[in-house]
């Protein structure tokens, strides 16, 4: 199970304002990953210049080593490659239907057992068909349960973070946007770290 060094209970992690937020995801490092989108189709931006805190997810699979960074707000002009911008809503605390219906990413801020997580994911995505992915942290052994609405399959992803955990589903959506699958992540080495830090990148150490 991959975990950041300061992992703690979900309730101790920072929450997005009002339980909803626009998030942008950029490709911070690309070592051999074949992207489903071409570079000319992607605007450029950088989370490094933003005052808002960001989260990075390093993914290592056979033949692929890549880092995704997610941060609140729209992409800003810069040097990095922006993969996606989307609307994120906490489906556990945000009861207003209008915001849930607009969400590209729905996440649960309350940890659940694997069985409860699976039932919750199926129910929440069935009720909100505009959602691209839904995700919820697991209470036992850590990790996240994630549902990709394109195939309705639930995958248990072995990564846990106390650093802005609500941004993690956005990093996972970045992986999907880049042409990866959740099934690949289930067997990958995954590491979270603050996007503004000098943490080790894939291929180092």
C-alpha positions in Angstrom: 0.0 0.0 0.0 1.5 3.3 -1.0 1.2 6.1 1.6 2.6 9.5 2.2 4.7 9.9 5.3 2.2 12.0 7.1 -0.9 9.9 6.5 -3.7 10.5 8.9 -7.4 10.1 9.2 -9.5 11.6 6.4 -11.3 14.0 8.8 -7.9 15.6 9.6 -7.2 16.5 6.0 -8.0 19.9 4.5 -11.3 20.3 2.7 -12.2 22.3 -0.4 -14.2 25.5 0.2 -18.0 24.8 0.3 -17.5 21.2 -0.6 -17.0 22.0 -4.3 -14.3 23.4 -6.4 -13.0 23.8 -10.0 -9.8 21.8 -10.3 -7.1 21.7 -13.0 -4.7 18.8 -13.6 -1.4 19.0 -15.4 1.2 16.5 -16.5 4.2 17.3 -14.3 6.6 14.6 -15.6 6.3 12.3 -18.6 8.7 9.4 -18.9 7.5 7.1 -21.7 3.8 7.5 -21.2 1.8 7.4 -24.4 -0.9 10.1 -24.1 -4.3 9.8 -25.6 -4.2 13.5 -26.4 -1.6 15.3 -28.4 0.6 18.0 -26.9 -0.7 20.6 -29.4 -4.3 20.0 -28.1 -3.3 20.9 -24.5 -3.0 24.5 -23.2 0.0 25.3 -21.0 -0.1 26.2 -17.4 1.8 25.6 -14.2 0.5 24.9 -10.6 3.9 26.1 -9.3 2.9 29.8 -9.6 -0.4 29.3 -7.7 -0.9 30.4 -4.1 -3.4 27.5 -3.6 -2.0 24.2 -2.3 -1.7 21.4 -4.8 -1.3 17.6 -4.7 0.9 15.4 -7.0 0.5 11.7 -7.7 3.5 9.8 -9.1 2.5 6.7 -11.0 4.9 3.9 -11.8 3.8 1.0 -14.0 5.9 -1.2 -16.3 6.9 1.1 -19.2 5.2 4.2 -17.7 6.5 6.7 -15.2 4.5 9.9 -14.8 3.5 12.6 -12.3 0.1 14.3 -12.3 -0.5 17.5 -10.3 -3.9 18.8 -9.3 -4.7 22.2 -7.9 -7.8 24.3 -7.1 -8.8 26.8 -9.7 -8.5 27.2 -13.5 -5.2 26.7 -15.2 -2.8 29.6 -15.3 -0.4 30.5 -18.1 2.9 28.7 -17.8 5.1 25.9 -19.1 3.3 22.8 -18.1 0.8 20.7 -20.0 -2.8 20.9 -18.8 -4.7 17.6 -19.2 -8.0 18.5 -17.8 -10.2 21.1 -15.9 -13.2 19.8 -14.1 -15.7 20.5 -11.3 -15.3 18.5 -8.1 -18.1 18.0 -5.4 -18.1 16.3 -2.0 -21.2 14.1 -2.3 -21.1 13.3 1.4 -21.5 16.9 2.6 -23.0 18.7 -0.4 -26.7 18.0 -0.6 -27.6 20.6 -3.2 -28.7 18.7 -6.3 -27.7 21.4 -8.7 -24.0 21.1 -7.7 -24.0 17.4 -7.8 -25.5 17.4 -11.3 -22.7 19.6 -12.5 -19.9 17.5 -11.1 -17.4 15.8 -13.2 -15.9 14.2 -10.1 -17.9 13.1 -7.1 -16.0 12.0 -4.0 -16.9 10.8 -0.6 -15.2 12.5 2.4 -16.3 9.7 4.8 -14.3 6.5 4.7 -16.2 3.3 4.1 -15.7 -0.4 4.0 -15.1 -2.0 0.6 -18.7 -3.2 0.4 -20.2 0.0 1.5 -17.9 2.0 -0.8 -19.0 -0.2 -3.8 -22.7 0.4 -3.0 -22.2 4.1 -2.5 -20.3 4.5 -5.8 -23.0 2.6 -7.8 -25.8 4.6 -6.2 -24.2 8.1 -6.5 -23.2 7.7 -10.1 -26.5 6.2 -11.1 -28.2 9.3 -9.7 -25.7 11.7 -11.4 -25.1 10.6 -15.0 -22.9 13.6 -15.9 -20.2 12.4 -13.5 -17.0 11.1 -15.1 -15.6 9.3 -12.0 -16.5 8.8 -8.4 -14.2 7.9 -5.6 -14.3 7.3 -1.8 -11.5 6.4 0.7 -11.5 2.9 2.3 -11.6 2.6 6.1 -9.7 -0.7 6.3 -6.1 -1.0 4.9 -6.5 2.4 3.3 -6.7 3.0 -0.4 -9.6 4.3 -2.5 -12.5 2.7 -4.3 -13.0 4.4 -7.7 -15.7 4.0 -10.3 -15.1 4.9 -13.9 -18.5 5.7 -15.4 -17.4 4.8 -18.9 -17.3 1.1 -18.0 -19.1 1.1 -14.6 -16.3 -0.9 -13.1 -15.1 -0.3 -9.5 -11.4 -0.5 -8.9 -9.6 -0.5 -5.5 -6.6 1.8 -6.0 -3.7 1.3 -3.5 -2.9 4.9 -2.5 -3.6 6.9 0.7 -2.8 10.5 1.5 -3.6 13.0 4.2 -2.3 15.8 2.0 -5.4 17.4 0.4 -7.0 14.1 -0.2 -9.9 15.6 -2.0 -7.5 16.4 -4.9 -6.5 12.8 -5.3 -9.6 11.8 -7.5 -8.6 14.6 -9.8 -5.1 13.1 -10.2 -6.8 9.8 -11.0 -9.0 11.5 -13.6 -5.8 13.0 -15.1 -4.4 9.4 -15.5 -7.6 8.4 -17.3 -7.5 11.5 -19.5 -3.9 10.6 -20.5 -5.2 7.2 -21.8 -4.5 5.0 -18.7 -7.0 2.7 -16.9 -7.9 2.3 -13.3 -7.0 -1.4 -13.6 -3.4 -0.4 -14.4 -3.3 1.7 -11.2 -4.5 -1.2 -9.1 -1.1 -2.9 -9.7 1.0 0.3 -9.9 3.4 1.9 -7.4 1.7 5.2 -6.4 3.1 8.0 -4.3 1.5 11.3 -3.2 3.4 14.4 -2.3 2.8 18.2 -2.2 3.1 19.6 -5.7 5.2 22.5 -4.5 7.7 20.2 -2.8 11.0 18.7 -4.1 9.8 15.2 -3.5 11.4 12.3 -5.4 10.0 11.7 -8.9 9.6 8.4 -10.7 12.9 6.9 -11.6 14.8 8.5 -8.7 15.9 6.7 -5.6 
